[in-house]
Amino acid sequence: MNTEIEQYERIQEYLRGRMSDEDRAAFERDLATDDSLREQYEDLRLLARSINKANQEVDLRMALEESEKQLEESSMVVQ
């Protein structure tokens, strides 16, 4: 039986697409039959999606701030 840490690592590998075809197929079979694994998978999948979205928002905010800074600097040069 897998420990909780091993299950977490297995889910992470699946979500990252780092499993062999054989391991991926076995994991997907387990997802279909193991309610606990499926619940953990869904929780981690949603968490990963939320983190990715937050990171994208931060990246966008930083890019906008950098653009504003460059515009301010270029307008100072023009004056």
N, C-alpha and C positions, 0 to 999 in steps of 0.2 A: 504494500500500500504506500502511496506517495505521501510525504509529509506536506504540510501546508506550504512551506517554502518551495519545495519541489514543484508543487502544483502552480504556484505563482510564477516560478521561472519558466515552466512549460508554457503557460499562457502567454508570458511575455515573448518567448521565442516564436510562438504562433502569430501573435499580433505583429511582430516585426518581420515576419516572413522569412525567418531563419531556420526553418525546419526542412529536413529532407522530405521528399515526396512520401516516403514510407511513414515517417514520424507524423507528418501532417495528416495523412489518412487515418492513422491510429488515433490521433488527437480528435479528429472530427467524429470518429466512431464513438469515442468516449463522451464527447459533447452530446451526442444524440441519446446516450443512455444514462448519463450521470447528472442528475438534477443539481447537485451541489457544485460540480465542476462548471456546469452551464451558468449557474448563478454567479460564481466567481468570475467567469469569463466575461459575462455581460457587464458586471460592475467595473472590471478593469478596462474593458473596451470603452465604456462611457467615460471613465476617468481619463484615459489616454486621449480621447476625442476632445474633452474639455481642456486638457492641458495644451494640446496642439492649437486649439482655437485661441486660448489665452496668449500663447506664444506668438501667434500670427498677429494678434491685436497689438502686442507690445512691439513687435517688429515694425508694424505699420506706423505706430505712434512715434517710434524712434526715427523712422525714415522721414516722416512729416516734420519732425523737429529739426532734423538735419537740413531738409530742404528750406525751411524757414530761415535757418541760420545762414545758409548759403545765399539766399535772396537778400537778407539784411546786409551781409558782407559785400555783395555785388552792388547793392544800391549805394553803399558808402563809397565805393570806389568810383562810381559814376558821378557822384556829387562833387 
